Amino acid sequence: MLQLILGALRRRPAQAAAVFALGALLCAIATAGPQFAAAAMARSAAADIDTAAPAQRLLTVHRGAPAVGDPEGALAEFRRTVEAILPPGGARPVLGLTRTLISITGSTRTAPVAYRDDACAHMRVTGACPDAAGEAVVSRHAANMLGVHEGDPLTLRTEAGLEVALRVTGVYERAGDSGEYWAEPMFSPGRIAAGEESLDPVFVDLATFADAHLDEPTAVYTAPLPSWLVGGLSAGAVAERLATTRTTLRDKGFDLVPPSEELLRAVDADRGAIRRGLFAGWVQALALCWLALAVVGRHTAQDRRHDVALLKLRGATRWRTARLIVGQHLLPMLIAVPAGVPLGIAGARAAAGAGVLAADGAAIAWLTAVAVAGALAAGVVVLALGEAPALRAPVAALLRRVPPRGSGRRVAVDVVVLAVAAAALYQVRASGPGGVGAAAPALVALAAATVLARLFAAGSARLGGGVLRYGRVRLALGALRFSRGPGVDRIFVIMAVAVALLGLAAEGAAAGRARRAERVSVELGAGQVLTVRAANPTVLLAAVRQADPEGRTAMAVLADPAASPPVLAVDAGRVAAVADWRAQYGPPGALRPPGPRPDPLPLVNGSALALRAGNASERPLRLLVTLRHAAAGADLTVALGPVPPGEHDVSAPVRGCEPPPGCRLVGLRLAGEQDTDGRPAKPPGGSALTVRTLRQQGPDAVILDAASLGDQRRWRGAAAGIGMGVGARAGALTLRYPQRDEDAAPADNHAYVVDTPAAVPVILAGPAPKAWLAGDPALPLFGATGVRVRVAATAPLLPVYGPAGVLADLDAVLRAAPDAGLIGVAQVWIARGTPPAAVDRLTEQLAAAGVSVSGSDTATARLDRLDRHGAALAAGFQLLAAGAGLLLAAVAAAAAVTVQQRARVREWHALRAQGLPARAPAAVEAGGQAALAGLAGIGGVLVAVVADRLTGAAATAVADDWSWLPAPQALRPATLGAVGLLAVAVLAAASGAALLPLARRLRAEAGR
């Protein structure tokens, strides 16, 4: 039997080659499914973790720990207990202790005292790190708010009124504050909420917690996302495991803060997108391959009809004949396995962009083997079914050169195809693209291509008959071949469906990438974003303006995503040139409305300040004037006085404000006489000082005149806690310190200058805060509370924050809120298209101005990260599967040409005997194949449009959980046109290559 099969294959090498090629493609497609699923799910999970916010990637356990006497032992015991409960696989944790106290140095605020492993390694400390009990480092912002410096004492108080004395050894700034180390909320920067201000954590040495007054601190265990959360578990399984762990920890007295559920849902959603995309593309490609095998098998069965007739005449049984015929298909299919499997693995890894996880190698190999075996078995069954009519037919029918047309069977098949497509379309309309609905685009495309094939066949029959009357023999023969040739309509259907699926996949991939590019543009805001560190916002703004004086490349940005609503402050004069501005953001000019702006206060650039003031108290008072250098951002204090009771003129020298550009007036503080250590003391309770004028020696002599001092809009006191009274009226400013009990915390003694009295114009997205309904609009802007704002425009969308947030001018914010600090994230936006060399030069100039870069993100890098997520990977696999489908159609078309060569030669001999010109056969064959490929390309594009209109395939392919902008709804002609041209080229090339032997033979006979 094997020798007979081999002999039959040697007699028909073209048919064997066609089955081998289709079998190899079938094995490749079957292999690609499980391989792609494993690699893509692993890659998308890693991408979700990489792109998540650092706080979302952390697992935190905390509880009260009695650290008095032995804080190091208590922390070690805490770690041992936690790790005994948590499943293994977590990364190295970071341990810490924290205890919230109240500041009584400076203004009254809550101040967390904290210890954290390797804290100084993640800070830039001016001074020394604490290395003994009672030593502490404070943040630069907290040092400015408390008025403390290196070497100063810092006194804090517990809720019970017990004092904790610390000594400041240094001032710190966070290093790498966008990473995981500082993402733990229990050690986050201070905030203002519900009228109460919390300072940044005061970091101390671990031995400090041996103080009896720091009893029951909170112990904190923080670790990155454990490996057992990113395996193959679904979000539900992970949530269940976390719930079990949380219950166990709670029974031991611990609180578990798991990684963000949003991250877990994102991982699960990406896996779902991969499964849906895989199912749709994989099943469609397999079905198209089986359909191509059916068509090729049908053609090869026609060519073997005489062999079957001879076997029957020689007495062969039907079973023996079936084994001989099916063996001619089975052997090439088996040989195709080692060729197709590596091709499928390579294609899957190319689509996923990653290899298979080694831990899952055995399971994936088993699934791949099952998929390949099942696909091959189905392919052999399809080929065997194509041979069944010949096995059942009588010998007389088998010996006919022209088989019966079988129109009734063809109509039945068409009806079944239309019915299945209608059922799938109903499923899509009723419950979405799940289940059978996932194959709806392919089924609708098949039905539309079938209808189109019937229309083309009827039209070509009419065309052939009509032109034959006018003597156009070649055109008539080409047209009639399409309508009467055996199997031409089936080849057309396969080709049109392949083109349609490739068009839908290409449009889905292109639209998905365009949507991801839009997402990057909105979420990032510019072509490149540098995360920077600066002493204060003034330094940031001045440094960027100095580095890019033309304002076309860089822009200073300060973002506070934790505010309510989130605030984004930009340099309004540069935003249109630097940012990726969209019409949905509103008019950029709204941040800086036209017309004259209120005059700012003159800069202080003289050598001395002179004050005229009236002291209504019984003791002398001092006025501390806070100045901020307009470029360097450094704060300095000028002490004026003492002012004895009554009206007096006092003066003091100013150093550090030499022009250009000088210093801005930030605020005033009321103080009493000096303490024994030379520092200003708090003013006596009930004391008051009325400021009449403030002048300087030099240009713009008057700093504060009667108009500025008497304008209440230019002054505000502390918004949190008990503050000093700030009253502006009758051309003077009165500072009144409240009467306080001896054991009460001191009041805040700040009066802040509002450099421009106009409200800050903002662009608002989303609903306005409810507090605005009860009074004038005001916002807490970067640590400064009660800043008046005016909604200059509303927008449906804002950069970075999307549908909810506030966009403001950074310069206007700093003028209206001089006490605003670097709360949030400081950034420098770089315009799209800026060369890397220019960015490097800009970075160097920023560093020279005191602004250091701690991180960078580009639109290209972020788009690359999004391309590793589930929807993008699924679109890539669908495009790969659709490309394989086009190759299947090309192989089927070539096989049909090859199989029919002997029959076509006989037909052309008969027509030549009837007077057909010698050169006509070759021209008709070449023209007919070119016309078939062209019609299939055009028909496939039309079928793609129909399938998209009925099923919404293109929109479904790019659907994701990002809803800031609407998804595209229509196919783009450019994409479909490119796909159509590519498909025609591939199909024509394959058919032409298969036609070459026939064309050479026909031309040779014509020459004779």
Rosetta blueprint (number, residue, H / E / L):
1 M L
2 L H
3 Q H
4 L H
5 I H
6 L H
7 G H
8 A H
9 L H
10 R H
11 R H
12 R L
13 P H
14 A H
15 Q H
16 A H
17 A H
18 A H
19 V H
20 F H
21 A H
22 L H
23 G H
24 A H
25 L H
26 L H
27 C H
28 A H
29 I H
30 A H
31 T H
32 A H
33 G H
34 P H
35 Q H
36 F H
37 A H
38 A H
39 A H
40 A H
41 M H
42 A H
43 R H
44 S H
45 A H
46 A H
47 A H
48 D H
49 I H
50 D H
51 T H
52 A L
53 A L
54 P H
55 A H
56 Q H
57 R H
58 L E
59 L E
60 T E
61 V E
62 H E
63 R E
64 G E
65 A L
66 P L
67 A L
68 V L
69 G L
70 D L
71 P H
72 E H
73 G H
74 A H
75 L H
76 A H
77 E H
78 F H
79 R H
80 R H
81 T H
82 V H
83 E H
84 A H
85 I H
86 L L
87 P L
88 P L
89 G L
90 G L
91 A L
92 R L
93 P L
94 V E
95 L E
96 G E
97 L E
98 T E
99 R E
100 T E
101 L E
102 I E
103 S E
104 I L
105 T L
106 G L
107 S L
108 T L
109 R E
110 T E
111 A E
112 P E
113 V E
114 A E
115 Y E
116 R E
117 D L
118 D L
119 A L
120 C H
121 A H
122 H H
123 M E
124 R E
125 V E
126 T E
127 G E
128 A L
129 C L
130 P L
131 D L
132 A L
133 A L
134 G L
135 E E
136 A E
137 V E
138 V E
139 S E
140 R H
141 H H
142 A H
143 A H
144 N H
145 M H
146 L H
147 G L
148 V L
149 H L
150 E L
151 G L
152 D L
153 P E
154 L E
155 T E
156 L E
157 R E
158 T L
159 E L
160 A L
161 G L
162 L L
163 E E
164 V E
165 A E
166 L E
167 R E
168 V E
169 T E
170 G E
171 V E
172 Y E
173 E E
174 R E
175 A L
176 G L
177 D L
178 S L
179 G L
180 E L
181 Y H
182 W H
183 A H
184 E L
185 P H
186 M H
187 F H
188 S L
189 P L
190 G L
191 R L
192 I E
193 A E
194 A L
195 G L
196 E E
197 E E
198 S E
199 L L
200 D L
201 P L
202 V E
203 F E
204 V E
205 D L
206 L H
207 A H
208 T H
209 F H
210 A H
211 D L
212 A H
213 H H
214 L H
215 D L
216 E L
217 P L
218 T E
219 A E
220 V E
221 Y E
222 T E
223 A E
224 P E
225 L L
226 P L
227 S H
228 W H
229 L H
230 V L
231 G L
232 G L
233 L L
234 S L
235 A H
236 G H
237 A H
238 V H
239 A H
240 E H
241 R H
242 L H
243 A H
244 T H
245 T H
246 R H
247 T H
248 T H
249 L H
250 R H
251 D H
252 K L
253 G L
254 F L
255 D E
256 L E
257 V E
258 P L
259 P L
260 S L
261 E H
262 E H
263 L H
264 L H
265 R H
266 A H
267 V H
268 D H
269 A H
270 D H
271 R H
272 G H
273 A H
274 I H
275 R H
276 R H
277 G H
278 L H
279 F H
280 A H
281 G H
282 W H
283 V H
284 Q H
285 A H
286 L H
287 A H
288 L H
289 C H
290 W H
291 L H
292 A H
293 L H
294 A H
295 V H
296 V H
297 G H
298 R H
299 H H
300 T H
301 A H
302 Q H
303 D H
304 R L
305 R H
306 H H
307 D H
308 V H
309 A H
310 L H
311 L H
312 K H
313 L H
314 R L
315 G L
316 A L
317 T L
318 R H
319 W H
320 R H
321 T H
322 A H
323 R H
324 L H
325 I H
326 V H
327 G H
328 Q H
329 H H
330 L H
331 L H
332 P H
333 M H
334 L H
335 I H
336 A H
337 V H
338 P H
339 A H
340 G H
341 V H
342 P H
343 L H
344 G H
345 I H
346 A H
347 G H
348 A H
349 R H
350 A H
351 A H
352 A H
353 G L
354 A L
355 G L
356 V L
357 L L
358 A H
359 A H
360 D H
361 G H
362 A H
363 A H
364 I H
365 A H
366 W H
367 L H
368 T H
369 A H
370 V H
371 A H
372 V H
373 A H
374 G H
375 A H
376 L H
377 A H
378 A H
379 G H
380 V H
381 V H
382 V H
383 L H
384 A H
385 L H
386 G H
387 E H
388 A H
389 P H
390 A H
391 L H
392 R H
393 A L
394 P L
395 V H
396 A H
397 A H
398 L H
399 L L
400 R L
401 R L
402 V L
403 P L
404 P L
405 R L
406 G L
407 S H
408 G H
409 R H
410 R H
411 V H
412 A H
413 V H
414 D H
415 V H
416 V H
417 V H
418 L H
419 A H
420 V H
421 A H
422 A H
423 A H
424 A H
425 L H
426 Y H
427 Q H
428 V H
429 R H
430 A H
431 S H
432 G L
433 P L
434 G L
435 G H
436 V H
437 G H
438 A H
439 A H
440 A H
441 P H
442 A H
443 L H
444 V H
445 A H
446 L H
447 A H
448 A H
449 A H
450 T H
451 V H
452 L H
453 A H
454 R H
455 L H
456 F H
457 A H
458 A H
459 G H
460 S H
461 A H
462 R H
463 L H
464 G H
465 G H
466 G H
467 V H
468 L H
469 R L
470 Y L
471 G L
472 R L
473 V H
474 R H
475 L H
476 A H
477 L H
478 G H
479 A H
480 L H
481 R H
482 F H
483 S H
484 R H
485 G L
486 P L
487 G L
488 V H
489 D H
490 R H
491 I H
492 F H
493 V H
494 I H
495 M H
496 A H
497 V H
498 A H
499 V H
500 A H
501 L H
502 L H
503 G H
504 L H
505 A H
506 A H
507 E H
508 G H
509 A H
510 A H
511 A H
512 G H
513 R H
514 A H
515 R H
516 R H
517 A H
518 E H
519 R H
520 V H
521 S H
522 V H
523 E H
524 L H
525 G L
526 A L
527 G L
528 Q E
529 V E
530 L E
531 T E
532 V E
533 R E
534 A L
535 A L
536 N L
537 P H
538 T H
539 V H
540 L H
541 L H
542 A H
543 A H
544 V H
545 R H
546 Q H
547 A H
548 D L
549 P L
550 E L
551 G L
552 R L
553 T L
554 A E
555 M E
556 A E
557 V E
558 L E
559 A E
560 D E
561 P L
562 A L
563 A L
564 S L
565 P L
566 P L
567 V E
568 L E
569 A E
570 V E
571 D L
572 A L
573 G L
574 R L
575 V H
576 A H
577 A H
578 V H
579 A L
580 D L
581 W L
582 R L
583 A H
584 Q H
585 Y H
586 G L
587 P L
588 P H
589 G H
590 A H
591 L H
592 R L
593 P L
594 P L
595 G L
596 P L
597 R L
598 P L
599 D L
600 P L
601 L L
602 P L
603 L L
604 V E
605 N L
606 G L
607 S L
608 A E
609 L E
610 A E
611 L E
612 R E
613 A E
614 G E
615 N E
616 A L
617 S L
618 E L
619 R L
620 P L
621 L E
622 R E
623 L E
624 L E
625 V E
626 T E
627 L E
628 R E
629 H E
630 A L
631 A L
632 A L
633 G L
634 A L
635 D E
636 L E
637 T E
638 V E
639 A E
640 L E
641 G E
642 P E
643 V E
644 P L
645 P L
646 G E
647 E E
648 H E
649 D E
650 V E
651 S E
652 A E
653 P E
654 V L
655 R L
656 G L
657 C L
658 E L
659 P L
660 P L
661 P L
662 G L
663 C E
664 R E
665 L E
666 V E
667 G E
668 L E
669 R E
670 L E
671 A E
672 G L
673 E L
674 Q E
675 D L
676 T L
677 D L
678 G L
679 R L
680 P E
681 A L
682 K L
683 P L
684 P L
685 G L
686 G L
687 S L
688 A E
689 L E
690 T E
691 V E
692 R E
693 T E
694 L E
695 R E
696 Q E
697 Q L
698 G L
699 P L
700 D L
701 A L
702 V E
703 I E
704 L E
705 D L
706 A H
707 A H
708 S H
709 L H
710 G L
711 D L
712 Q H
713 R H
714 R H
715 W E
716 R E
717 G E
718 A L
719 A L
720 A L
721 G L
722 I L
723 G E
724 M L
725 G E
726 V E
727 G E
728 A E
729 R E
730 A L
731 G L
732 A E
733 L E
734 T E
735 L E
736 R E
737 Y L
738 P L
739 Q L
740 R L
741 D L
742 E L
743 D L
744 A L
745 A L
746 P L
747 A L
748 D E
749 N L
750 H E
751 A E
752 Y E
753 V E
754 V L
755 D L
756 T L
757 P L
758 A L
759 A L
760 V E
761 P E
762 V E
763 I E
764 L E
765 A E
766 G L
767 P L
768 A L
769 P L
770 K H
771 A H
772 W H
773 L H
774 A H
775 G L
776 D L
777 P L
778 A E
779 L E
780 P E
781 L E
782 F L
783 G L
784 A E
785 T E
786 G E
787 V E
788 R E
789 V E
790 R E
791 V E
792 A E
793 A E
794 T E
795 A E
796 P L
797 L L
798 L E
799 P L
800 V L
801 Y L
802 G E
803 P L
804 A L
805 G E
806 V E
807 L E
808 A E
809 D E
810 L H
811 D H
812 A H
813 V H
814 L H
815 R H
816 A H
817 A L
818 P L
819 D L
820 A L
821 G L
822 L L
823 I L
824 G L
825 V E
826 A E
827 Q E
828 V E
829 W E
830 I E
831 A L
832 R L
833 G L
834 T L
835 P L
836 P H
837 A H
838 A H
839 V H
840 D H
841 R H
842 L H
843 T H
844 E H
845 Q H
846 L H
847 A H
848 A H
849 A L
850 G L
851 V L
852 S E
853 V E
854 S E
855 G E
856 S E
857 D E
858 T E
859 A H
860 T H
861 A H
862 R H
863 L H
864 D H
865 R H
866 L H
867 D L
868 R L
869 H L
870 G H
871 A H
872 A H
873 L H
874 A H
875 A H
876 G H
877 F H
878 Q H
879 L H
880 L H
881 A H
882 A H
883 G H
884 A H
885 G H
886 L H
887 L H
888 L H
889 A H
890 A H
891 V H
892 A H
893 A H
894 A H
895 A H
896 A H
897 V H
898 T H
899 V H
900 Q L
901 Q H
902 R H
903 A H
904 R H
905 V H
906 R H
907 E H
908 W H
909 H H
910 A H
911 L H
912 R H
913 A H
914 Q L
915 G L
916 L L
917 P L
918 A L
919 R L
920 A H
921 P H
922 A H
923 A H
924 V H
925 E H
926 A H
927 G H
928 G H
929 Q H
930 A H
931 A H
932 L H
933 A H
934 G H
935 L H
936 A H
937 G H
938 I H
939 G H
940 G H
941 V H
942 L H
943 V H
944 A H
945 V H
946 V H
947 A H
948 D H
949 R H
950 L H
951 T H
952 G L
953 A H
954 A H
955 A H
956 T H
957 A H
958 V L
959 A L
960 D L
961 D L
962 W L
963 S L
964 W L
965 L L
966 P L
967 A L
968 P L
969 Q L
970 A L
971 L L
972 R L
973 P H
974 A H
975 T H
976 L H
977 G H
978 A H
979 V H
980 G H
981 L H
982 L H
983 A H
984 V H
985 A H
986 V H
987 L H
988 A H
989 A H
990 A H
991 S H
992 G H
993 A H
994 A H
995 L H
996 L H
997 P H
998 L H
999 A H
1000 R H
1001 R H
1002 L H
1003 R H
1004 A H
1005 E H
1006 A H
1007 G H
1008 R L
